[in-house]
Amino acid sequence: MPSPQKLDTHHKALTLNLDLTTFGSFAEIGAGQEVARWFLIVGGASGTVAKTISAYDKEVSDDLYGSGSRYVSKQRLEAMLDNEWTQLLTQLSKSRGSQTRFFCFVDTVSARNFAGTNDPHGWVGLRFQLQPGDPPNDILLHVNMRDPSNVLQQQAIGILGVNLIYAAFYEGQTKESFLEGIAQDVVAERIEIDYVDLRGPAFESWDRRALLVHLVRTGLAEAVFFPSNGSPVPPTEALHNKAVVLAPGYFGHTDAVHSQVHARLLASGIHELQEELGESKSATAGCFCLTVAPFMPTEPAPEISDLLRRIDALLAAGGDVLLFRQVELYHMTALVNRHTKAPVRFVAGLSLMIRASEDAYSNLEGRRLEALARLFAQNVRIYVYPMTAADLREWLQSNSSTGWEWSETNGWVSASQLRRAPPLGHLFAYLLASNFLVPMRVAPGT
């Protein structure tokens, strides 16, 4: 039986080996056989390990799991789970099914290659029974590996795999204990988990979307993705090699009128980007951006229920949503640039642009200049959505922001009509003149 105290990887693997009710197989591709290795070296492996396999050759892998899918993908992971589970039950259910909780652990991983030119990531899965004879439960994870070398990434996958199997059997009482168990010793410095899917009776009472939010709140992921159509996917699958428009904001108003305004904001940014790209025909993606951090430093962090309320309203408005861990725009840039080298554009109202420019960025050694350098480093611009003069005046007063002047056209103010007293005004003028800030002259749909 498991110890009530926090165990290291060695003792987690040994506990499973000594638990005569758990027995399963391991299929690992791309990062050695580091998960199975733990169970083989701690002693008592015959009590847990039915089989280990590592089908590196593509023809061998296709013969086992079928062809037609990418080798590091959710589809390949699911095929591996199905194949290994069917084989395990066919071979062993008659002899030991009445007293055994079967499991299959699988992963397909692209660890750091010799040249260091790939994006180290992978899919990790577990199918298991909580009691002998029970229907199976599935846990699917997408992970990004942050260690600088192949060897370290293999080691991290080994720890993660042991954590996952142990947590499934012994730490699944709550999502908090479950995720804490999986993350022990590897997340978030070494491995980022930006997607989780749970299936089966063990998880019937769990809110899958809340679990995704929890990944970000606890620092296990920098961001997670919610699509307006279909099921959630990792951010990389939504952003890979696409030109991206990001619409950051608080989006606290979720009524139909505000939802239309939000939809128009994102649509205008996507239209602007497509006009900018011209005939290049680059694939584009547009996402609303929320954060689990408070929008203002003096505010408490939002509750998961409130975040889900705002996410639902944005999804209903027809936009995909990226939920970020940190509020600063340069953090959003860094995340998106991990998945695409195509242009990245923010679309933001004047008020958000003013707030971002006035922030002192005291957490950075280079303060405001460092923040701007990080934000605009890789083909990034901000499309600045116009604002009515009345709304701008009210916002500046409510936020005690001073030093801004403007002219207006038909009651609207664009970024090119906004002026700020020096020295910040000089920086603002430079960003405009250098086309880092792109004024949107007319409010579309008005």
ZAGU-895571 format. One record per residue (C-alpha): x, z, y. Coordinates in pm, whole numbers, plus 50000, padded with zeros to 5 digits. Example, Ala and Ser with C-alpha at 12.3 -4.5 7.8 and 13.67 -1.06 7.14 Angstrom:
<sites>
512305078049550/513675071449894/
</sites>
This chain:
<sites>
500005000050000/501254993650355/502845021350557/500955033550867/504165030751069/505474998751224/507554980150967/510394955451017/510414921450848/512304933850542/509844961550471/506804939450538/508024914550277/508854942750034/505434958750084/503764925849992/506054921449691/505114955949564/501394950149618/500314938049274/497054924049412/498694896949632/500134865049482/500704830849631/502734799849702/504904787349986/505294751550112/507674747950407/508864716150574/511304713050864/512894747250914/514324755550574/512474779150344/512964809150564/509594825450498/509884823750119/513514835150146/512464869050281/510324875749975/513074863549742/515834885649885/514094919149943/513394925249575/510344923349354/509634886949439/508014880349102/505144902449217/504274878849504/505854844249469/504154819249241/506024789049377/508114777049670/508464740649770/510044721050054/509054684350052/511454670450315/511464634450192/508614615250353/507674596350038/507594628649840/505534645250113/503094616150125/502734616749749/501874653849758/499754655850072/498654620250147/499844595250407/498364585150737/499064615550955/502024626351162/504334649150967/504194677051226/500474678751294/497364698751226/496144671550989/499294674250776/499064712150776/495454711250654/496384686350381/499164709550269/496804739350260/494194720250058/496724707349806/498574740149753/495364760649732/493764737449477/496884737849262/497224775649283/493644782249175/493744755548903/496844770948748/496194808148794/492564816748862/491654819248493/494554842448404/494664864548711/491814855648945/489804887248871/492544910648996/494484889249246/494104881449613/495564846449627/497254831249931/499054799250033/501504798950321/502444764750463/504284751750766/505444718150900/508004722151176/510204700951400/513094724751461/515864715751706/517664684551587/521444680651590/521434661751922/518964685652086/516704657052193/513414667452031/510694691752132/510944720951885/507434729751773/505394732751458/502204741251274/501904772551061/499004780150829/497794806250583/494864805150339/494064838450177/491464860350008/490764895650128/489464905449782/489864889149439/487354861249395/486384860349764/485994827149948/489174817850133/490004823850499/492294801750709/494664809550996/496194779651176/498794783651452/500634759451677/503994773051789/506704762852033/510204774651943/512294787252233/515584796352063/518544774052164/519764765451812/518324752751485/519574782951292/517904807651529/514664787851520/514664788851140/515194826351149/512314830651395/509964810051176/510894832150882/509974863751072/506764848251203/505674837650855/506194872150706/504364887351003/501434863650953/500974870950583/501324908450636/498914908550932/496294888850738/496194914350458/496854946950645/496334942851022/493154922451060/490874950351183/490894937751544/492264907451725/494634930651914/496234945551601/496274911351435/498054893451719/500414922451779/501414921251413/502024883751417/504074886051737/506354914451633/510064906851697/509614869751782/507034864052057/507284855152336/511044852852387/511584832652070/508254817451973/505234808652181/501804806552014/499574783752222/496834776551969/495064796151696/492164786451474/490464811151239/488054801950962/486244820850692/484184852350640/487014875550744/486684862551099/482924857551131/482614883651405/485624871451605/485194850751920/487694822151880/487674813552250/488314849752346/491254849352106/492764819852294/492384838752622/493984869052457/497034847952366/497654842252736/496764877252857/499244893152616/502034868652699/502044851252361/501384817952539/502114804052884/498874784352872/496024774152641/493734744052664/489924741852656/488484706352632/485134696752779/484484676852461/485524686152110/487474715951978/490454732852147/493894717852087/497404728652191/498334718852549/500914693852425/498214672852253/496214670952575/499164663952806/501734645052598/503194615852797/500204615153034/500084614553413/498324646853497/496104659653778/495794697453805/493054713754010/493984750454052/491594776454186/489614808054125/486294790154067/484314822254093/481044804954187/479484790753873/476154777854004/475204741053982/475994733454348/479534746954328/480054730553989/479314696954150/481854704554424/484474713854164/483774682353963/484104661154275/487414677654361/488944669254023/487454634254015/488894626554357/492344637354242/492164615653930/490994585954139/493854591354385/496404592354102/495014560753941/495224543054277/498814555054312/499774543153963/498214508954027/498544484853738/500914506053533/497944515853313/499454549853238/497174573553052/495854601053278/494474635853224/492714659153466/492384696753423/491024726053615/493564754253624/492654790753594/494934820653553/494634853753372/496604869653656/494714882153963/494374855554231/495444881054494/498104907954427/495744935754534/493044925854284/492744937253921/493304912053642/490044894653546/488244905053228/488084880852936/484304878152974/484674867853338/487324841853252/485104827252981/482184825853226/484254805353470/485724783653194/482234775753063/481044765153409/484014741753455/483564726953108/479874721253184/480934702853500/482774678253277/486374689653328/488974701953082/490544735853154/494084748953130/494294786953137/497694798453264/499434831953237/500854831153590/499224821553918/502064803654102/501884765754111/505544761854014/504824779353682/502084753753617/504534725653696/507074739653450/504514741353170/503164706253219/506664691253254/507454704252907/504934679652766/505164649252995/507644631553219/504894611553387/503734620153742/502084654053794/499714658354085/497864688954210/494594684654395/493864714554615/491814723354918/493414732555246/492814769655186/494764770554860/497564749855011/497804774255305/497804804255071/500594788954858/502724780655161/502384815355315/503264834755000/506614852555039/507594847254670/509504879954672/509974877454295/512344848054345/515884851754472/515494820654689/511974830754802/509824802854944/512504775654926/513164782654559/509444781654486/509144747654655/512194734254470/510704744654137/507284730954225/508374696354335/511414691954109/509994665753869/507774639554029/505194664054162/502964660254468/499934678354603/496844658754705/495334680454977/491544678954979/489974681255328/487884710555443/485204714655705/486444730356027/483814757655999/484864767055644/488554765955739/488014788656037/486014813355830/488624813555554/491524819455792/489694848455954/488724864755626/492304862255499/493924873255828/495944841155836/497184832156185/499284805356352/497334775056228/495874748856462/494084716356390/492134686756514/489094674056328/487174642356251/483404644756213/483764681756145/486394677155873/490074687055878/492684669255667/496224681155596/497614656155847/495494672456121/496744707556045/499654723156238/501504755756200/503684774656442/507454773856370/509404781156162/506904775955879/505454746756071/508754727956040/508664731555663/505024720955650/505804690155860/508714681255631/506534683055320/503984660155485/506584635455609/508294634455268/504984627655091/505124659554886/501824668155051/499434638455047/496444642255280/493114630655145/491484618055462/487834617055360/485874641155150/484544618454869/480804620254811/479994634955153/
</sites>
